[in-house]
Amino acid sequence: MQGERYHPRSSAAGIGLTAPQSPVACVFSVVLLGFALCALSSRAQAADATPPVFNWAGMYIGASLGGGFPLHRGERLQATSGFGSPAFDLYPDSVTRPGVTVGAQAGYNWQRGSWVWGFETDLSLLDGRRGPTGAYLASPAYLGPPVFTLVSNSSANFFASIRGRVGYAWDRSLLYLTGGVAAGGARGPATLTLGAGGSDAIFSAPWSQSSRMKYAIGAGFEYAFADNWSARAEYLFLNQSLNTQVFDNGAGYAYASRMRNENHLLRFGLNYHFGAKSEISGELHYGQHTHNGQNSGDGGNDDDPDAPERYSVHAQTTNVVQAYPRFRALYDGPNSFPSGGKANVGSTTNLFLGLRLWDGGAVYLNPEIDAGYGLANSVGAASYVNAAVAKVGRAAPYMRFQRYFLRQIIGLNGGEQQRDPDVGARSEVLESTQNQISGKVDKNRIVLTLGKFAVGDVFDDNVYAHDPTTGFLNFAFNTMGAFDYAADAWGYTYGLAVEWKQDWWTARGGVFQLPTVPNGQEIEPQIFRQFMGVVELEARYELFSQPGAIKFLAYGDNGYISKIDDVIRYAYLAGDFPPRFDTARGRAVKTGGGINIKQQLMPNLGFFLRASMADGRYETVAYTDVDRQLSMGVVAAGALWGRDDDEIGVAGALGGLHGDRVRYFGLGGTSVYIGDGALSYGGEKNMEAYYKIGFGKNMDATFDYQLLVNPAHNSARGPINVFGLRLRAAF
């Protein structure tokens, strides 16, 4: 992950029908883009302002404690399908009450004169919301015993948010307004039993969470009582939206419970401020180095660009619009690109917070706001056309903590001061960038990463094709197509990665949790019940005086995975068509691997190649529907033609399927991204070309074109011409 940002591709098809991005989401994206522009200019403006007695600028972390007061009390189970009368409605006891809220927050401020603005993210427990559990009086309309029993698992009593803040400071006092996108408010599964029971008297409701936008708005007062400490009082109105839970007995009868989850929050907090300039005290005990990055100044020392950062703060917002015209198709299926043409807009907005804890150790947090949809709701091609946005599409913005992990760097040079003439510099300075704190490290080192992050943050990197927010958009060019790596539906998982870096080689290994079911949104909670092991060996070299690297990767997915031949056999024996993967899941190990090459051809011009293969006898676990693939391309930096911030890339890929998977899709089966209802097999072919126009280092616009031949490995459909525009801002 050093020096390079990777945005993982999600591994689940979008949910529901596609829709254009809502006006709320469009306005939200514009506001975030404007916020990024303000942040970029604030550092230069701050130099002209007279510094106040207390400087609010910089990163802070803290904790809060308070109370939550719900607006809506009680619950009503409305009799819907099968009952035909509100006389059968049920009224369990109140499930909401005032409760305690406790949590933690982290944020960053800019300041110009007396005006202070910035952002904050927080995670808090919110007591007071419980699912009803017990026996209650039923409606007199029932002929059986006049009681019903309700058993509810715990609701998700938490909330999280990413909020902007703007305020006015009087020396050590700060009055501010705040508002942003929130998360939480889920309800656990529940069971309703009428009267004395019986198979038709048991109603079950699954886990439920609203897909509407959740938000928090409010105001607060903060006072700095010491050089680095402040206390505050804050009010928030928390709206976690309307939550609907449906109880069904499987015989045509159903109850529906609708509860609007809104709370007034009053909380008191304590924050520690690191300041605009904050570096680790004491001397550095490393040898000479080559500075291969650039210190952003956030948490560093402007007088010494090589001083280690105490913290790192970065942000990025990426908006992608893609469209294609009508194309030839003999038929459309459930996971097809609609042949009449389509256009969609999607966006991701990320904060990247890092804090150094001790020598070589740091923690990182990456909250993300997603909105909109991938093209055609993220289905239609095995090498999907947009890896820059989340595949779980929603019209309204929603928030998730995508990464939170600990990284420890262990130097192997022993802190030696001398320079080895055979290997050159003994240390180097890491760049201040997303998910990385700047500082001097030994070139020979071990790096441990533990927590929630993306497999692609560590494995299968390639400087010329890896990050869909800045380079190629198509799956085929950012990771090995047959690398079926562990991930949830957004592309992240829990795991441990170990890297051993030497002068000319690096060895990597990792263990990661698989999703509970293939292509699922939840990660397996039991360690090693379902997991992936992966190893990678990298060798760095020079070819005709130009640097290059080659990587060899192998992996194995160990979990409850369907063998496709068994799925097809079951479909014929049971007469159950189209075949489904969930009919034959059992313990299995799916293996695969590949090769990854990057080679500089000349300064500002590079070449990449990936080749991969997986055991296609098994279903896709978490990535995409490719069993073998070859991809290659070239990328040129704008310095070649006098445009330092521009970039151009051209690439092509060939992909294919195992014979068992060809039979499965031919019988009408569906998978993660594809399923046309039938199949005239032909290996999928992809081509992509883009031109990125840079407006300085932190803003760019990319014009993208993709050609899909045999989309979804189907020669009866296509080719498809996909046109795209990507807008990105970052600091």
HELIX and SHEET records of a PDB file:
HELIX    1   1 PRO A   23  ALA A   46  1                                  24    
HELIX    2   2 PRO A   86  PHE A   88  5                                   3    
HELIX    3   3 SER A  199  ALA A  201  5                                   3    
HELIX    4   4 LEU A  375  SER A  378  5                                   4    
HELIX    5   5 VAL A  455  ASP A  457  5                                   3    
HELIX    6   6 PHE A  475  PHE A  477  5                                   3    
HELIX    7   7 ILE A  564  ALA A  574  1                                  11    
HELIX    8   8 PHE A  581  THR A  583  5                                   3    
HELIX    9   9 GLY A  638  TRP A  641  5                                   4    
HELIX   10  10 GLY A  659  GLY A  666  1                                   8    
HELIX   11  11 PRO A  711  HIS A  713  5                                   3    
SHEET    1   A 9 LEU A  77  ALA A  79  0                                        
SHEET    2   A 9 ALA A 254  GLY A 275 -1                                        
SHEET    3   A 9 GLY A  58  PRO A  70 -1                                        
SHEET    4   A 9 GLY A  99  ARG A 112 -1                                        
SHEET    5   A 9 TRP A 115  LEU A 126 -1                                        
SHEET    6   A 9 PHE A 158  TRP A 170 -1                                        
SHEET    7   A 9 SER A 173  GLY A 184 -1                                        
SHEET    8   A 9 TYR A 215  ALA A 224 -1                                        
SHEET    9   A 9 TRP A 229  ASP A 248 -1                                        
SHEET    1   B 4 GLY A 134  LEU A 137  0                                        
SHEET    2   B 4 VAL A 147  SER A 152 -1                                        
SHEET    3   B 4 ALA A 190  LEU A 194 -1                                        
SHEET    4   B 4 ILE A 202  ALA A 205 -1                                        
SHEET    1   C 3 HIS A 289  HIS A 291  0                                        
SHEET    2   C 3 SER A 427  LEU A 430  1                                        
SHEET    3   C 3 GLY A 439  ASP A 442 -1                                        
SHEET    1   D17 TYR A 311  TYR A 324  0                                        
SHEET    2   D17 LYS A 342  TRP A 358 -1                                        
SHEET    3   D17 GLY A 361  GLY A 372 -1                                        
SHEET    4   D17 ARG A 394  GLY A 411 -1                                        
SHEET    5   D17 ARG A 445  PHE A 453 -1                                        
SHEET    6   D17 THR A 493  LYS A 501 -1                                        
SHEET    7   D17 TRP A 505  GLN A 513 -1                                        
SHEET    8   D17 PHE A 531  LEU A 543 -1                                        
SHEET    9   D17 GLN A 546  SER A 562 -1                                        
SHEET   10   D17 ARG A 585  MET A 602 -1                                        
SHEET   11   D17 LEU A 605  ALA A 614 -1                                        
SHEET   12   D17 ARG A 628  ALA A 637 -1                                        
SHEET   13   D17 GLU A 647  GLY A 656 -1                                        
SHEET   14   D17 LYS A 685  GLY A 694 -1                                        
SHEET   15   D17 MET A 699  VAL A 709 -1                                        
SHEET   16   D17 ILE A 720  ALA A 730 -1                                        
SHEET   17   D17 TYR A 311  TYR A 324 -1                                        
END                                                                             
